[in-house]
Structures are given as structure tokens and as C-alpha cells.
Amino acid sequence: MKNRSLVDLCCILVLGAVYWAIDFLVYSNLETLGVGLPSNLKQFTDDFTFWALIVVGVSVLAVLVWYVLGEWGLRSTTMSSSGWTVLWVVLMLLVIGTAVTATILVGTEAAENGNWYWVGLFYVGGCLLYYWLTTVFFSAVAVKTIPPGSFLRRW
């Protein structure tokens, strides 16, 4: 294993753990944030925390699959750039699908209380902040130019 691979994998896992901890702390302490919450706060908080951690877990798994395939799996010479782009989009759709499932199962309760912004955190956190940013900054060298916005990466 190359040093760069080890550093990238460690960064991916550390960012995943930090994101997991932030989600857990935010969702398990909704009552202290002072926003309009439902009457059955305990069940609502438990459901939100559970699905937030599921979205994080799927995001981390998708990033690891992306990295492993780029570093040790399919070679960039055996798969075209468009094939890698399709793979990246499929993994993003997996994360979005998990967020949609969380929205359907938990979001209706949030909507009844006018708290759609909590549901939005599934998408912003899982898709944008973790999956997209992590694949932009910590993709394997062979596929580092594939994620949209990868021009931000200078190393």
C-alpha cells in the first residue's frame, strides 16, 4: 500500500467518524436547540438519529467503494472516463436514495411540524458535504479528475 493511499483512507475514515459524531450529537439533542418539535419527541429524535446515521454509513461506504475501485480495482486504462463518471453518479444515487428513504420514513412527521430543514440535512450532509466533498478531495489518483468540482484539488 502506498503512503498516499494510507493517508487518503485515513482522511476518509476520520471525516466519516467526525460526520457520524456531529450527526449523532445534533440529532440526539434536538430538544436543546429550541425549535418546534413534535409532542412525541423521544420517538421523533430516535428515528431521526437512526436514519441520519444510516445515511452517513451509506455515504462512507460509497466513498470507500469509490476509492477502492479507483486505487486497486478497475484500472483507468480498462474503463473510460465516462464509465467512471457513471460509477460516481450511481454511488451518488445510492446515497440520495438512502436520503429519500429517510425522508419518506421520517420526513412526514417533520413536515407536520414545519421542520423540513431537518430533513434537508440528510441531503446536505450525506450527499453534498460528505460524499461529494470527500470524493473531490480524497479520490484515488487514477480517478481524481472524475468527480464534478475536482478542479479544486491541487495535489
C-alpha positions in Angstrom: 0.0 0.0 0.0 1.4 3.4 -1.0 1.7 6.1 1.6 -0.7 8.3 -0.3 -3.3 5.6 -0.2 -2.9 5.2 3.5 -3.3 8.9 4.1 -6.4 9.2 1.8 -8.1 6.2 3.5 -7.3 7.6 7.0 -8.7 11.0 6.0 -11.9 9.4 4.6 -12.4 7.3 7.7 -11.7 10.2 10.1 -14.0 12.6 8.2 -16.7 9.8 8.3 -16.3 9.4 12.0 -16.4 13.2 12.6 -19.5 13.4 10.4 -21.1 10.5 12.3 -20.4 12.1 15.6 -21.8 15.5 14.5 -25.0 13.9 13.2 -25.4 11.9 16.4 -24.8 14.9 18.6 -27.2 17.2 16.6 -30.0 14.7 16.2 -29.8 13.3 19.7 -30.0 16.8 21.2 -32.8 18.3 19.1 -34.7 19.4 22.2 -31.9 21.7 23.4 -31.9 23.5 20.0 -35.3 25.1 20.8 -37.1 24.5 17.6 -40.7 23.4 17.1 -40.7 19.7 17.7 -43.5 17.1 17.8 -45.1 16.0 21.0 -43.6 12.5 20.9 -40.1 14.0 21.0 -38.3 10.8 22.1 -39.6 8.7 19.2 -39.0 11.5 16.7 -35.4 12.0 17.9 -34.7 8.3 17.9 -36.0 7.9 14.3 -34.1 11.0 13.1 -30.8 9.8 14.8 -31.2 6.3 13.4 -31.8 7.5 9.8 -29.1 10.2 9.9 -26.6 7.5 11.0 -27.8 5.2 8.2 -27.3 8.0 5.6 -23.8 8.6 7.0 -23.0 5.0 6.9 -24.1 4.6 3.3 -22.1 7.7 2.3 -19.0 6.4 4.0 -19.5 3.0 2.3 -20.0 4.7 -1.1 -16.8 6.7 -0.7 -14.8 3.7 0.3 -16.1 1.7 -2.7 -15.2 4.6 -5.0 -11.7 4.8 -3.5 -11.0 1.1 -3.5 -12.2 0.7 -7.1 -10.1 3.6 -8.2 -7.0 2.6 -6.4 -6.9 -1.2 -6.5 -9.9 -2.2 -8.7 -10.6 -1.3 -12.2 -7.7 0.5 -13.9 -8.3 3.8 -15.6 -7.0 2.2 -18.9 -9.6 -0.5 -18.8 -12.6 1.8 -18.2 -13.3 5.0 -20.0 -13.8 8.4 -18.3 -17.5 8.2 -19.0 -17.6 4.8 -17.3 -16.0 6.2 -14.2 -18.4 9.1 -14.3 -21.4 6.7 -14.4 -20.0 4.8 -11.5 -19.6 8.0 -9.5 -23.2 9.0 -10.3 -24.5 5.6 -9.4 -22.8 5.7 -6.0 -24.2 9.3 -5.5 -27.7 8.0 -6.4 -27.3 5.3 -3.8 -26.6 8.0 -1.2 -29.5 10.1 -2.5 -31.8 7.0 -2.4 -30.9 6.4 1.2 -31.7 10.1 2.0 -35.0 9.8 0.1 -35.9 6.7 2.1 -35.1 8.5 5.3 -37.2 11.5 4.2 -40.2 9.2 3.4 -40.0 7.3 6.7 -39.2 10.3 9.0 -39.9 13.4 6.9 -43.6 13.3 7.1 -43.5 13.8 10.8 -41.1 16.7 10.4 -43.4 18.2 7.7 -46.4 18.1 10.0 -44.4 20.3 12.4 -43.0 22.6 9.8 -39.4 21.3 10.2 -38.4 20.4 6.7 -34.9 21.8 7.3 -34.1 18.8 9.5 -34.9 16.5 6.6 -32.7 18.7 4.3 -29.8 17.8 6.5 -30.0 14.2 5.2 -29.3 15.5 1.7 -26.8 18.3 2.5 -24.9 16.2 5.0 -24.9 12.8 3.3 -24.7 13.8 -0.4 -23.1 17.2 -0.6 -20.9 17.6 2.5 -19.6 14.0 2.8 -19.9 12.1 -0.5 -19.2 14.9 -2.9 -16.5 16.7 -0.9 -14.7 13.6 0.1 -14.6 12.2 -3.4 -13.4 15.6 -4.7 -10.6 15.8 -2.2 -9.7 12.2 -1.5 -10.2 10.2 -4.6 -7.6 7.8 -5.8 -5.0 9.3 -8.2 -6.4 7.3 -11.2 -9.9 8.8 -10.8 -9.2 12.1 -9.1 -10.4 14.2 -12.0 -13.8 12.4 -12.3 -16.0 14.0 -9.5 -17.6 17.3 -10.5 -15.6 20.1 -9.0 -12.4 18.1 -8.9 -10.5 21.1 -10.3 -10.5 22.3 -6.7 -8.0 19.6 -5.9 -4.4 20.7 -6.5 -2.5 17.6 -5.2 
